């Protein structure tokens, strides 16, 4: 929690210096959501909601590239599981479940973007597009939504049937 360092000056007793470690610093409250929400409001005020959607689209494309790198070379089931782990690392408390009919559920027990998402549906839309982009061979539908009053966000993922067969 704190680091201790002794400094010896030329004369007198040594000086003791204490400094918080990163984990100790993490115990202090942060209000990042205030900044994020304020920036969203300012973007809309200055340039309109279209600009916000443009920025969210750019964010989604960058996330998509990063996610694809982490998920490549896996089958759908493995990618859904790895996607849930990624979302967990990002604070969404993600997990996945296989359903008896061959589909999957991506479950997020927390929304790391909740404060912004409550007043800006475009944030949630971009998350859904991210999942659809990283799982192109599947249909991804949001079946539960924190923003709509559900206790968590759940996405149903079904392998798309190839009409050529």
C-alpha positions in Angstrom: 0.0 0.0 0.0 2.9 2.4 0.8 6.5 2.4 -0.1 9.1 3.5 2.4 12.5 5.0 1.6 15.1 6.3 3.9 17.3 9.2 2.7 20.4 10.1 4.6 21.3 13.8 4.4 24.8 15.0 5.2 24.0 15.7 8.8 21.3 14.8 11.2 18.8 11.9 11.3 17.7 10.2 8.1 14.6 11.4 6.4 11.8 8.9 5.9 9.8 9.3 2.8 6.5 7.4 2.2 4.7 7.1 -1.1 1.6 5.2 -2.1 1.9 2.2 -4.3 -0.4 1.9 -7.3 -2.6 -0.5 -5.3 -2.7 2.0 -2.5 -3.6 4.8 -4.8 -6.4 2.7 -6.2 -8.2 2.8 -2.9 -8.9 6.5 -3.3 -12.2 7.4 -5.0 -12.2 8.3 -8.7 -15.0 9.9 -10.6 -14.0 9.2 -14.2 -17.7 8.9 -15.1 -18.2 12.6 -14.4 -15.5 13.4 -17.0 -16.8 10.9 -19.5 -20.4 12.1 -19.2 -19.3 15.7 -19.4 -17.4 15.1 -22.5 -20.3 13.3 -24.1 -22.6 16.2 -23.3 -20.1 18.7 -24.7 -19.6 16.7 -27.9 -23.4 16.6 -28.5 -23.7 20.3 -27.6 -20.9 21.4 -29.9 -21.2 19.1 -32.8 -24.4 17.1 -32.4 -25.2 13.5 -31.8 -23.9 12.6 -35.3 -20.4 13.5 -34.2 -20.8 11.4 -31.0 -21.8 8.4 -33.2 -18.9 9.1 -35.5 -16.5 8.9 -32.5 -18.2 5.8 -31.1 -17.8 4.2 -34.6 -14.1 5.0 -34.6 -13.8 3.5 -31.1 -15.7 0.4 -32.1 -13.4 -0.1 -35.2 -10.3 0.1 -33.0 -11.8 -2.3 -30.4 -12.8 -4.6 -33.2 -9.3 -4.8 -34.5 -7.9 -5.5 -31.0 -10.5 -8.1 -30.3 -10.0 -9.9 -33.6 -6.3 -10.2 -32.8 -7.1 -11.8 -29.4 -9.7 -14.1 -30.8 -8.3 -15.3 -34.1 -7.7 -18.9 -34.9 -10.6 -20.2 -32.7 -13.9 -21.7 -33.4 -17.2 -19.8 -32.5 -17.5 -21.5 -29.1 -13.9 -20.7 -28.1 -14.3 -17.1 -29.4 -17.4 -16.5 -27.4 -15.6 -17.8 -24.3 -12.6 -15.6 -25.0 -14.8 -12.6 -25.7 -16.4 -13.1 -22.3 -12.9 -13.1 -20.7 -12.0 -10.0 -22.6 -15.1 -8.3 -21.3 -14.4 -9.5 -17.8 -10.9 -7.9 -18.0 -12.5 -4.6 -19.1 -14.8 -4.5 -16.0 -18.0 -5.9 -17.4 -17.8 -9.1 -15.3 -18.3 -11.1 -18.5 -19.0 -14.8 -18.7 -20.4 -17.2 -21.4 -22.7 -20.1 -21.3 -23.6 -22.7 -23.9 -27.3 -23.3 -24.5 -28.7 -26.8 -25.3 -29.9 -25.6 -28.8 -26.3 -24.9 -29.8 -26.4 -21.2 -29.2 -24.4 -19.2 -26.6 -25.0 -16.5 -24.1 -22.6 -13.7 -23.5 -23.5 -12.4 -20.0 -22.3 -9.1 -18.6 -23.1 -8.8 -14.9 -21.8 -5.2 -14.8 -21.7 -2.3 -17.2 -18.4 -0.5 -17.0 -20.0 2.3 -19.2 -23.3 2.4 -17.3 -23.4 6.1 -16.3 -22.7 7.2 -19.9 -24.9 4.5 -21.4 -27.9 5.6 -19.3 -28.2 8.8 -21.2 -26.7 7.9 -24.5 -28.1 4.8 -26.2 -25.4 5.1 -28.9 -22.9 3.7 -26.4 -24.9 0.5 -26.1 -25.5 0.4 -29.9 -21.7 0.5 -30.4 -21.2 -2.4 -28.0 -23.7 -4.6 -29.9 -22.0 -3.7 -33.2 -18.7 -4.7 -31.7 -19.9 -8.1 -30.9 -21.5 -8.5 -34.3 -18.3 -7.5 -35.9 -16.1 -9.9 -34.0 -18.5 -12.8 -34.5 -19.4 -12.3 -38.2 -20.7 -15.9 -38.7 -23.2 -15.5 -36.0 -26.4 -13.6 -35.3 -26.0 -11.6 -32.1 -29.1 -10.2 -30.3 -29.3 -8.4 -27.0 -31.9 -10.2 -25.0 -31.5 -8.4 -21.6 -30.3 -4.9 -21.1 -29.3 -3.0 -18.0 -30.4 0.2 -19.6 -33.9 -1.2 -20.0 -34.1 -2.2 -16.3 -32.9 -5.8 -16.6 -30.4 -6.9 -13.9 -27.7 -7.5 -16.5 -26.9 -7.4 -20.2 -27.2 -10.7 -22.0 -26.5 -11.4 -25.7 -27.7 -14.5 -27.5 -25.3 -15.7 -30.1 -26.5 -18.1 -32.7 -24.5 -19.6 -35.5 -25.8 -18.2 -38.8 -27.3 -20.9 -41.1 -25.5 -20.9 -44.4 -28.3 -20.7 -47.1 -26.0 -22.3 -49.7 -26.3 -25.7 -48.0 
